[in-house]
Amino acid sequence: MMERRDLLKSAATAAAATPLLGAAATAKAAETSAPSIADRVKAVTENLNPVIQDKRDAALAILQPSPKELERGLELHADALIFDSYGFSPRAAIDGEAMKRAVMSGASDLEIEDLREEMSMTRYVTDPDEQREYKEAWRASGVTCIFQNAGQEGQDPLRLMKRLARFTYATDMLRDFVSKAVTPDDIEAVKAAGNHCLYFTGNGVPLTQQWVSIPDELRYLRVFYQLGIRMMHLTYQRRNMIGDGCGEASNAGLSDFGRAAVAEMNRVGVIPDCAHSGWQTSLESAQVSEKPVVASHTVAASLYEHIRSKPDEVIKAIADTGGFVGICCISRFLRGNGDIVALLDHIDYVAKKFGVDHVAIGTDVAYSSRNSRDENKKAAVAGFRRKREAFRSLWPKDDFVPTAQAAASIAWTNWPLFTVGLVQRGYSDEEIRKILGGNVMRVCRDSMVDQVAEI
């Protein structure tokens, strides 16, 4: 029986012989020095590091695609614009010794948290080993663009600013490999060049929190748009002044102020994201919005009901706005076996019940550097006190633990096999392109304003 790794190599060889691009497109690619389809297939299948390869093998063992399915899926993945509707670019390992020094010197919990984020989100800019890990993960994924979490959960503008600054710095410094995109045209240009990019989202609407007036309270929303934020969470798990988060048992819905916030997002050109919002808040945000609303990383409650899932009524309301739901790669939300089959089941459910134009993949996971374990050990300090659960969390008790194979099968670097799985489910090439990125691109275009909103 052919080994799965041999099967991947066979698919890469076949791609060289039977590219999807037509003659005109091939000529254009040659003129711009863009990688060929065959080269792109090789990039996502060959010379993978052992961790990425092990996760790839886990997914292949579950899917068991035929050579024909694998070939078509990998070629399509290489040719398509792949847009993760919510996720994280590959994470660097921390500098363990530097972290340990900070702890021993008496750094506060907030300082330690900031330092850990700073290192994991930017260290690949300056450290050669981490940069190699970072680029290997991007290459293996075949992803063009990530709707990047670039704003820590909350409403405080300064809190939201830190993560935005880190990813702005990273894309400024590595712009020849991964750049900051601010329009859908930027993303298309990056795909044509064979590079990668980040499109920024924030995990909260920035508020002055002075409550002088509604316009004053929302004035930073426009500022963050100007800084590159194109989507914002209405809530996280808990209730805020906009509405109830998904962890609130009351499920009270969108507030009067929340309606004003959605209207301002529509005016400025920011996509309202109800991924972490309660069901009633999600429903009402879709009902009042004049532009597409999304749940960028969620699951279908009809397949597995979880606080982070969305019921049919909410999914329909989102679809009616022209928006989409992005299916995530979190095993405990997907349930079943919590593997790549469960992921595909949720995509299938939304596509078949609400239309293929209204589903995407928002992984909500990241590749972590292979150096992380060793660096974390260096940072360990005996007696370092435990922290209380963060106020924002409000997660229900959940003891579910997926098997190692199930968790590995939905690793972020397995994006090429998500495409193969869609081929196995019988979708056409056009439908798969929509799920992989076309639907997110459409919503991004529909949400843009013709000119910068007036003050």
C-alpha positions as CSV (number, residue, x, y, z in Angstrom):
1,M,0.0,0.0,0.0
2,M,1.3,3.4,-0.9
3,E,2.6,5.4,2.1
4,R,0.8,8.8,2.7
5,R,4.0,10.8,2.3
6,D,4.6,9.1,-1.1
7,L,1.1,10.0,-2.0
8,L,1.8,13.6,-1.3
9,K,4.9,13.5,-3.4
10,S,3.0,11.9,-6.3
11,A,0.4,14.7,-6.1
12,A,3.1,17.3,-6.3
13,T,4.6,15.6,-9.3
14,A,1.2,15.4,-11.0
15,A,0.7,19.1,-10.3
16,A,3.7,19.9,-12.3
17,A,2.3,18.0,-15.3
18,T,-1.3,19.2,-15.0
19,P,-1.5,22.8,-13.7
20,L,-4.9,24.4,-13.2
21,L,-3.9,27.7,-14.7
22,G,-4.8,28.5,-18.3
23,A,-2.3,29.6,-20.8
24,A,-3.0,33.3,-20.3
25,A,-2.8,33.1,-16.5
26,T,0.4,31.0,-16.7
27,A,2.0,33.6,-19.0
28,K,0.9,36.4,-16.6
29,A,2.4,34.5,-13.6
30,A,5.6,34.1,-15.5
31,E,5.8,37.8,-16.2
32,T,5.4,38.6,-12.5
33,S,7.8,35.9,-11.4
34,A,5.0,34.4,-9.3
35,P,5.4,30.8,-8.2
36,S,3.8,28.2,-10.5
37,I,1.0,25.9,-9.3
38,A,3.5,23.0,-9.2
39,D,5.9,25.0,-7.1
40,R,3.1,26.0,-4.7
41,V,2.0,22.3,-4.3
42,K,5.6,21.4,-3.5
43,A,5.8,24.2,-1.0
44,V,2.9,22.8,1.0
45,T,3.9,19.1,0.8
46,E,7.7,18.8,0.7
47,N,10.4,19.3,3.3
48,L,8.0,19.9,6.1
49,N,9.5,19.9,9.6
50,P,8.8,16.8,11.7
51,V,6.0,18.5,13.8
52,I,4.1,19.7,10.8
53,Q,4.6,16.4,9.0
54,D,3.3,14.4,11.9
55,K,0.1,16.5,12.0
56,R,-0.2,16.2,8.2
57,D,0.0,12.4,8.6
58,A,-2.6,12.4,11.3
59,A,-5.1,14.2,9.0
60,L,-4.3,12.0,6.1
61,A,-4.9,8.9,8.1
62,I,-8.4,10.1,9.0
63,L,-9.3,11.4,5.5
64,Q,-7.7,8.6,3.5
65,P,-8.1,10.5,0.2
66,S,-7.6,8.8,-3.1
67,P,-4.6,9.9,-5.2
68,K,-7.0,11.7,-7.5
69,E,-8.8,13.5,-4.6
70,L,-5.4,14.5,-3.1
71,E,-4.1,15.8,-6.4
72,R,-7.1,17.9,-7.2
73,G,-7.3,19.2,-3.6
74,L,-3.6,20.2,-3.4
75,E,-3.7,21.9,-6.8
76,L,-6.8,23.8,-6.0
77,H,-5.4,24.9,-2.6
78,A,-2.2,26.1,-4.3
79,D,-4.2,28.1,-6.9
80,A,-6.9,29.5,-4.6
81,L,-6.8,32.6,-2.5
82,I,-6.9,31.2,1.1
83,F,-8.2,33.6,3.7
84,D,-8.5,32.4,7.3
85,S,-11.6,34.3,8.6
86,Y,-10.1,34.6,12.1
87,G,-6.8,33.3,13.4
88,F,-3.2,33.9,14.4
89,S,0.0,34.0,12.4
90,P,2.6,31.5,13.6
91,R,3.8,32.1,17.1
92,A,7.5,32.4,18.1
93,A,9.0,30.8,21.2
94,I,9.7,33.2,24.1
95,D,13.2,33.9,25.2
96,G,13.2,31.8,28.4
97,E,16.2,33.3,30.1
98,A,14.8,36.8,29.5
99,M,11.5,35.8,30.9
100,K,13.1,34.3,33.9
101,R,15.1,37.4,34.6
102,A,11.9,39.5,34.4
103,V,10.1,37.3,36.9
104,M,13.1,37.2,39.3
105,S,13.4,41.0,39.2
106,G,9.8,41.4,40.4
107,A,7.9,42.1,37.3
108,S,4.2,42.4,37.7
109,D,1.7,39.9,36.3
110,L,0.8,42.5,33.6
111,E,4.4,43.0,32.7
112,I,4.9,39.3,32.4
113,E,1.8,38.9,30.2
114,D,2.9,41.8,28.0
115,L,6.4,40.4,27.7
116,R,5.1,36.9,26.8
117,E,2.9,38.4,24.1
118,E,5.6,40.7,22.8
119,M,8.0,37.7,22.4
120,S,5.5,35.3,20.8
121,M,4.2,37.9,18.4
122,T,7.4,39.6,17.3
123,R,10.5,37.5,18.1
124,Y,10.5,35.9,14.7
125,V,11.4,39.4,13.3
126,T,14.9,39.4,14.9
127,D,15.7,35.8,15.9
128,P,16.9,33.6,12.9
129,D,15.7,30.3,14.3
130,E,12.2,31.7,15.1
131,Q,12.0,33.4,11.7
132,R,12.7,30.0,10.1
133,E,10.0,28.4,12.1
134,Y,7.6,31.2,11.2
135,K,8.2,31.0,7.5
136,E,8.1,27.2,7.5
137,A,4.6,27.3,9.0
138,W,3.3,29.8,6.5
139,R,4.7,27.9,3.6
140,A,3.2,24.6,4.8
141,S,-0.2,26.1,5.3
142,G,-0.5,27.7,1.8
143,V,-2.6,30.5,3.5
144,T,-2.6,33.8,1.7
145,C,-4.2,36.0,4.4
146,I,-5.2,35.7,8.1
147,F,-7.9,37.9,9.7
148,Q,-5.4,38.5,12.5
149,N,-6.4,39.0,16.1
150,A,-4.6,42.3,16.6
151,G,-6.4,43.6,19.6
152,Q,-6.5,42.1,23.1
153,E,-10.0,41.3,24.5
154,G,-11.6,44.5,25.9
155,Q,-12.7,48.0,25.2
156,D,-9.7,50.1,26.5
157,P,-8.0,51.7,23.5
158,L,-4.6,51.4,25.1
159,R,-5.1,47.7,25.8
160,L,-6.3,47.1,22.2
161,M,-3.4,49.2,20.8
162,K,-0.6,46.9,22.1
163,R,-1.4,43.9,20.0
164,L,-2.1,46.1,17.0
165,A,1.4,47.7,17.4
166,R,3.1,44.3,17.6
167,F,1.6,43.0,14.3
168,T,2.1,46.3,12.6
169,Y,5.8,46.2,13.6
170,A,6.1,42.6,12.4
171,T,4.5,43.3,9.0
172,D,6.6,46.5,8.6
173,M,9.8,44.6,9.2
174,L,9.0,41.5,7.2
175,R,7.0,43.2,4.5
176,D,8.7,41.2,1.7
177,F,7.3,38.0,3.2
178,V,4.2,39.0,5.2
179,S,2.7,42.4,4.8
180,K,-0.2,44.4,6.3
181,A,-3.2,44.5,4.0
182,V,-5.8,47.3,4.3
183,T,-8.0,46.6,1.3
184,P,-9.1,43.4,-0.5
185,D,-7.0,44.5,-3.5
186,D,-3.9,44.3,-1.3
187,I,-4.7,40.7,-0.5
188,E,-5.1,39.8,-4.2
189,A,-1.8,41.5,-5.0
190,V,-0.1,39.4,-2.3
191,K,-1.6,36.2,-3.7
192,A,-0.4,37.1,-7.2
193,A,3.1,37.7,-5.8
194,G,3.2,34.4,-3.9
195,N,3.5,36.1,-0.5
196,H,1.3,36.4,2.7
197,C,-0.5,39.1,4.6
198,L,-2.5,40.0,7.7
199,Y,-5.8,41.8,7.7
200,F,-6.4,43.1,11.2
201,T,-9.3,42.5,13.5
202,G,-9.7,43.6,17.1
203,N,-11.2,41.7,20.0
204,G,-13.3,44.6,21.1
205,V,-14.7,48.0,20.1
206,P,-12.5,50.7,21.5
207,L,-14.5,53.0,23.9
208,T,-13.4,56.1,25.8
209,Q,-15.4,54.8,28.7
210,Q,-16.2,58.3,29.9
211,W,-19.9,58.1,28.9
212,V,-20.2,61.8,27.9
213,S,-22.2,61.0,24.8
214,I,-22.6,58.2,22.3
215,P,-20.5,60.0,19.5
216,D,-17.7,60.7,22.1
217,E,-17.8,57.2,23.3
218,L,-17.3,55.8,19.8
219,R,-14.8,58.3,18.5
220,Y,-11.9,55.8,18.7
221,L,-13.6,53.4,16.4
222,R,-12.7,55.5,13.4
223,V,-9.1,56.0,14.7
224,F,-8.6,52.2,14.9
225,Y,-10.0,51.9,11.3
226,Q,-7.4,54.4,10.2
227,L,-4.8,52.2,11.9
228,G,-5.9,49.2,9.9
229,I,-8.5,47.4,11.9
230,R,-11.2,46.0,9.6
231,M,-13.3,43.9,11.9
232,M,-14.2,44.1,15.6
233,H,-15.7,41.7,18.2
234,L,-18.9,43.3,19.6
235,T,-18.3,41.4,22.9
236,Y,-16.1,38.7,24.4
237,Q,-17.6,36.2,26.9
238,R,-19.0,38.6,29.3
239,R,-21.6,41.4,29.1
240,N,-20.3,44.8,28.1
241,M,-22.1,48.1,27.2
242,I,-22.8,46.8,23.7
243,G,-24.5,43.5,24.6
244,D,-24.2,40.1,26.3
245,G,-21.3,37.8,25.6
246,C,-21.8,34.1,25.0
247,G,-20.9,33.2,28.6
248,E,-23.8,35.2,30.1
249,A,-26.7,33.0,31.1
250,S,-29.2,35.9,30.8
251,N,-28.7,36.2,27.0
252,A,-30.1,39.7,27.1
253,G,-29.2,40.9,23.6
254,L,-27.9,44.1,22.0
255,S,-28.2,47.3,24.1
256,D,-29.4,50.6,22.8
257,F,-25.7,51.7,22.8
258,G,-24.9,48.5,20.9
259,R,-27.2,49.5,18.1
260,A,-25.3,52.8,17.8
261,A,-22.0,50.9,17.8
262,V,-23.1,48.7,14.9
263,A,-24.3,51.7,13.0
264,E,-21.0,53.5,13.5
265,M,-19.1,50.3,12.4
266,N,-21.3,50.3,9.2
267,R,-20.5,54.0,8.6
268,V,-16.8,53.7,9.1
269,G,-16.3,50.4,7.3
270,V,-15.6,47.9,10.2
271,I,-17.2,44.5,10.1
272,P,-19.3,43.6,13.2
273,D,-18.1,40.2,14.5
274,C,-20.4,38.4,16.9
275,A,-18.3,35.2,17.3
276,H,-18.1,35.6,21.0
277,S,-21.5,37.3,21.5
278,G,-24.5,35.7,23.1
279,W,-27.1,34.3,20.8
280,Q,-29.6,37.1,21.2
281,T,-26.9,39.8,20.8
282,S,-25.7,38.0,17.6
283,L,-29.3,37.8,16.3
284,E,-30.0,41.5,17.0
285,S,-26.7,42.8,15.6
286,A,-27.5,41.1,12.3
287,Q,-31.1,42.4,12.3
288,V,-30.0,46.0,12.8
289,S,-26.9,46.1,10.6
290,E,-27.0,47.6,7.2
291,K,-23.9,45.8,6.1
292,P,-22.7,42.2,6.5
293,V,-22.3,40.7,10.0
294,V,-20.1,37.7,10.6
295,A,-19.4,35.1,13.3
296,S,-15.8,34.7,12.2
297,H,-14.9,31.6,14.3
298,T,-17.7,29.5,15.6
299,V,-19.6,26.2,15.0
300,A,-23.2,25.1,14.2
301,A,-25.2,24.6,17.4
302,S,-27.4,22.1,15.6
303,L,-24.4,19.7,15.4
304,Y,-23.0,20.5,18.8
305,E,-24.4,23.1,21.2
306,H,-21.8,25.1,23.0
307,I,-21.8,28.7,24.2
308,R,-19.5,29.5,21.3
309,S,-21.8,27.9,18.7
310,K,-24.6,29.7,16.8
311,P,-28.1,28.3,16.3
312,D,-29.9,28.2,13.0
313,E,-31.8,31.3,13.7
314,V,-28.6,33.3,14.2
315,I,-26.8,31.8,11.2
316,K,-29.8,32.6,8.9
317,A,-29.9,36.2,10.2
318,I,-26.1,36.5,9.5
319,A,-26.6,35.0,6.0
320,D,-29.4,37.4,5.3
321,T,-27.0,40.3,5.9
322,G,-24.7,38.8,3.3
323,G,-22.2,37.7,6.0
324,F,-20.7,34.4,6.8
325,V,-19.9,32.0,9.7
326,G,-16.3,30.8,10.0
327,I,-16.0,27.3,11.3
328,C,-13.2,27.0,13.8
329,C,-10.6,24.3,14.6
330,I,-11.4,23.9,18.3
331,S,-12.1,20.3,19.1
332,R,-14.3,20.9,22.1
333,F,-16.6,23.3,20.1
334,L,-16.8,20.9,17.2
335,R,-17.2,17.8,19.4
336,G,-17.9,14.4,17.8
337,N,-14.3,13.3,17.7
338,G,-13.2,16.9,17.5
339,D,-11.2,16.1,14.3
340,I,-11.0,17.2,10.7
341,V,-14.2,15.1,9.9
342,A,-16.1,17.1,12.5
343,L,-14.7,20.4,11.0
344,L,-16.0,19.3,7.6
345,D,-19.3,18.3,9.0
346,H,-19.9,21.8,10.3
347,I,-18.9,23.3,7.0
348,D,-21.3,20.9,5.2
349,Y,-24.1,21.8,7.5
350,V,-23.9,25.5,7.0
351,A,-23.3,25.3,3.3
352,K,-26.2,23.0,2.6
353,K,-28.7,24.6,4.9
354,F,-27.8,28.3,4.4
355,G,-25.8,28.4,1.2
356,V,-22.2,27.9,0.2
357,D,-21.8,31.7,0.1
358,H,-22.2,32.0,3.8
359,V,-19.5,29.7,5.3
360,A,-15.8,30.1,5.7
361,I,-13.0,28.6,7.9
362,G,-11.9,30.7,10.9
363,T,-9.4,28.4,12.6
364,D,-8.9,30.3,15.9
365,V,-5.6,28.3,16.3
366,A,-1.9,28.9,15.5
367,Y,1.3,27.1,14.8
368,S,3.7,27.4,17.8
369,S,7.4,27.2,17.3
370,R,9.1,23.9,18.1
371,N,11.4,25.7,20.4
372,S,8.6,26.7,22.8
373,R,8.8,23.8,25.1
374,D,12.5,24.3,25.8
375,E,12.2,28.0,26.2
376,N,9.2,27.7,28.6
377,K,11.3,25.3,30.7
378,K,14.1,27.9,31.0
379,A,11.5,30.5,32.1
380,A,10.1,28.2,34.9
381,V,10.6,29.6,38.4
382,A,10.0,27.6,41.5
383,G,7.1,29.0,43.5
384,F,5.9,31.3,40.8
385,R,2.3,31.9,42.0
386,R,-0.8,30.7,40.2
387,K,-3.1,33.4,38.6
388,R,-6.8,33.6,39.0
389,E,-9.0,33.0,36.0
390,A,-9.2,36.2,33.9
391,F,-12.5,38.1,34.3
392,R,-13.1,38.1,30.5
393,S,-13.1,34.3,30.2
394,L,-16.4,32.9,31.8
395,W,-16.0,29.5,30.3
396,P,-18.2,26.6,31.3
397,K,-16.6,23.6,32.9
398,D,-15.6,21.2,30.1
399,D,-13.5,18.0,30.7
400,F,-13.5,16.9,27.0
401,V,-10.0,16.0,25.8
402,P,-9.6,15.0,22.1
403,T,-7.3,12.2,21.1
404,A,-3.8,13.4,19.9
405,Q,-4.7,12.3,16.4
406,A,-7.9,14.3,16.4
407,A,-6.3,17.5,17.7
408,A,-3.4,17.1,15.3
409,S,-5.7,16.7,12.3
410,I,-7.0,20.2,12.6
411,A,-3.6,21.9,13.1
412,W,-3.3,25.3,11.4
413,T,-0.6,24.0,9.1
414,N,-3.1,21.4,7.8
415,W,-5.0,23.9,5.7
416,P,-4.1,22.1,2.5
417,L,-6.0,19.0,3.8
418,F,-9.0,21.1,4.7
419,T,-9.2,21.7,0.9
420,V,-8.7,18.0,0.2
421,G,-11.5,17.2,2.6
422,L,-13.9,19.6,0.7
423,V,-13.0,17.9,-2.5
424,Q,-14.0,14.6,-0.9
425,R,-17.3,16.1,0.2
426,G,-18.2,16.7,-3.4
427,Y,-18.0,20.5,-3.7
428,S,-17.2,22.1,-7.1
429,D,-13.9,24.1,-7.5
430,E,-15.9,27.3,-7.5
431,E,-17.7,26.4,-4.2
432,I,-14.4,25.4,-2.6
433,R,-12.8,28.7,-3.6
434,K,-15.7,30.5,-1.9
435,I,-15.3,28.6,1.3
436,L,-11.5,28.9,1.4
437,G,-11.5,32.7,0.9
438,G,-13.9,34.0,-1.6
439,N,-16.7,34.6,0.9
440,V,-14.4,36.5,3.3
441,M,-13.1,38.6,0.4
442,R,-16.7,39.4,-0.7
443,V,-17.7,40.5,2.8
444,C,-14.5,42.6,3.1
445,R,-15.4,44.4,-0.2
446,D,-19.0,44.9,0.8
447,S,-18.0,46.4,4.1
448,M,-15.6,48.9,2.7
449,V,-16.7,52.5,2.4
450,D,-16.2,54.5,-0.8
451,Q,-14.4,57.2,1.1
452,V,-13.1,57.7,4.7
453,A,-16.1,58.4,6.9
454,E,-16.4,62.1,7.9
455,I,-15.9,63.0,11.5
